[in-house]
Every structure is written in C-alpha cells, then in structure tokens.
C-alpha cells in the first residue's frame, strides 16, 4: 500500500515536470509578439493668447546652405561648416533702437521695444529713464517709411523725474540721435514741436505711410490728479538728417 502511494506521488511529480519542460520549449519556439510602443499624441496648443491686430509678419532669416557642391564633376558634396547654433542668426535679426540722445537738452535714455497695453494704449516702461519704441511700427532707417514712435513717462512716484522733463526746451533744427542694436546710428533733425490734449492725439501719430519721421512723445501741460494726471501730450517730430 505504501509502495503504490509512493509510486503515485512520483508519477505526479514527473508529470508536472514534463508539463513545465514542454511549456518552456514551446515559448522558445513561438515567442510572444512584442507590444508596440504607444505613439505620442500631438502637444497641446494654447489658443487663448491673441496677438495685436497690427502685428506685422515675421521675416524669416536666411538659413545657411546645408551642403556645397564640389566644383569637380562627380565629386561628393562637401558638407557645409555653417554654425547651426542659436547665436548664428543674432546678427541677422532686424536692428532696433536701443538708445536716444539729444545733446542740446541733455536727454540720454535707453530704449526698449513695447506693444499695446490692455486698455488699448501704447505700453510705456514704468521707469521714466527708459523710453519705449512702438515695435509694431517701423524702426529707424528700416526703409519702410512712416512714423517711428518713441515715447516715455515724464516722471514717476517711484522713480522720480525722467530726462524727458527737458524735452519742452528742445528747439527746431536740433539734432536727435538714435543708436541701433546693430551698432549703427540714425540722426534726425527736429522739424516740429506740438502739444495736444491728452485725449486728442491725432491718428496720424502712428501712420505707416509717407516718408520716414521720428515721433518723440511724452506728457505735458498742467498736472491734475483728480482728472487723471497730465492733461496734454508733447510731440516732437524729427526728420532724417541729410535727406
């Protein structure tokens, strides 16, 4: 009785071992197909940011050639050695104004590009020692014509007086120099000095047509805190010198 029971146990163990061996062999003969990688979906694109309506088209920089053909017929092309880094195109970006100087009135201020504020007005740097260039309009000496608009605050509770407090002393015929980001200098001659009601600036101030002219704008007139500040704008118009 004991021998028969032992024999049954041995037979079961042997059968289990045989099944395990057959399963391993079968998996080697017919391995499961690999699971394909899941294709990444498209990135999410935000559509809730709207550019100003007068945003000009962005000019594409001239890309360097990928290859240059060897002069000998049938020779393999020579791989170009152009710099593919981000800094390779820095010099090709359109020049923009970075500083404005009027020696006669001792005005010397940095300039940075600005756009349109949420209230529809031209943005201005908060520091009156920094002026804003309206980047949706032409740049100095760009060949586009129209008004190059550079404006700034007269003063600030936080930063104090700015250099434009002396703009009221400028006279016709005086020189205005605008330094550009590419190292060049654009020079203008003052042709007109005008004062407008704060709510009465002419639409032609930002005109993109006609010959090039520089418009320098700041506050002016009496200061009335209850009425919202200065009640006028001072606009200096200058034309390119030597043209």
Residue pairs with C-beta under 8 A, 6 or more apart in sequence:
52 115
52 116
52 136
54 136
55 136
56 136
59 94
61 89
61 92
61 93
62 92
64 80
64 82
64 83
64 84
64 88
65 80
65 82
66 80
67 77
67 78
67 79
67 80
68 77
68 78
68 80
69 77
69 78
70 76
70 77
70 78
82 88
91 182
93 181
94 139
94 142
95 139
95 141
95 142
95 180
95 181
95 182
95 184
96 113
96 133
96 135
96 139
96 180
96 181
97 111
97 133
97 139
97 140
97 148
97 150
97 178
97 179
97 180
97 181
97 186
98 110
98 111
98 112
98 179
98 180
98 181
99 108
99 109
99 110
99 111
99 178
99 179
100 107
100 108
100 109
100 111
100 131
100 150
100 176
100 177
100 178
100 179
100 216
101 107
101 108
101 176
101 177
101 178
101 179
102 108
102 167
102 170
102 174
102 175
102 176
102 177
103 175
103 177
104 170
104 171
104 174
104 175
105 166
105 167
105 169
105 170
105 174
106 163
106 166
107 163
107 164
107 166
107 167
108 163
109 129
109 130
109 131
109 152
109 162
109 163
109 164
110 129
110 130
110 131
111 130
111 131
111 132
111 133
111 150
111 178
112 125
112 130
112 131
112 132
112 133
113 132
113 133
113 135
114 122
114 123
114 124
114 125
114 132
114 133
114 134
114 135
115 122
115 123
115 134
115 135
115 136
116 122
116 123
116 136
117 123
122 132
122 134
122 149
122 151
123 132
124 132
124 151
124 152
124 153
125 131
125 132
125 152
125 153
126 153
126 156
126 158
126 159
127 153
127 156
127 159
127 162
128 152
128 153
128 154
128 155
128 156
128 159
128 160
128 161
128 162
128 163
128 164
129 159
129 162
129 163
130 152
131 150
131 151
131 152
131 164
132 150
132 151
132 152
133 139
133 148
133 149
133 150
134 149
134 150
134 151
134 206
137 146
137 147
137 148
137 149
137 206
137 208
138 144
138 145
138 146
138 147
138 148
138 208
138 212
139 148
139 180
140 148
140 178
140 180
140 186
140 212
140 214
141 180
141 184
141 186
141 212
141 240
142 212
144 208
144 212
145 208
145 209
145 210
145 211
145 212
146 207
146 208
146 209
146 210
146 212
146 213
147 204
147 205
147 206
147 207
147 208
147 213
147 214
147 215
148 178
148 212
148 213
148 214
148 215
149 205
149 206
149 215
149 217
150 178
150 214
150 215
150 216
150 217
151 215
151 216
151 217
151 218
152 162
152 164
152 217
152 218
153 162
153 164
153 218
153 219
154 161
154 162
154 164
154 165
154 218
154 219
154 220
154 230
155 161
155 162
155 165
156 162
164 218
167 216
167 218
167 234
167 236
168 220
168 234
170 190
170 193
170 236
171 190
171 193
172 190
172 191
172 192
172 193
173 189
173 190
174 189
174 190
175 187
175 188
175 189
175 190
175 241
176 187
176 188
176 189
176 190
176 214
176 216
176 236
176 238
177 185
177 186
177 187
177 188
178 185
178 186
178 187
178 188
178 214
179 185
180 186
186 240
187 240
187 241
187 242
188 213
188 214
188 238
188 239
188 240
188 241
189 238
189 239
189 240
189 241
190 236
190 237
190 238
191 213
191 237
191 238
191 239
192 236
192 237
193 234
193 235
193 236
193 237
194 234
194 235
194 236
194 237
195 220
195 221
195 232
195 233
195 234
195 235
196 202
196 232
196 233
196 235
197 231
197 232
197 233
198 219
198 221
198 228
198 230
198 231
198 232
198 233
201 233
201 235
205 215
205 217
205 235
211 239
212 239
212 240
213 237
213 238
213 239
213 240
214 237
214 238
214 239
214 240
215 235
215 236
215 237
216 235
216 236
216 238
217 233
217 234
217 235
217 236
218 233
218 234
219 229
219 230
219 232
219 233
219 234
220 230
220 232
220 233
220 234
221 230
221 231
221 232
222 230
222 231
222 232
223 229
223 230
223 231
224 230
224 231
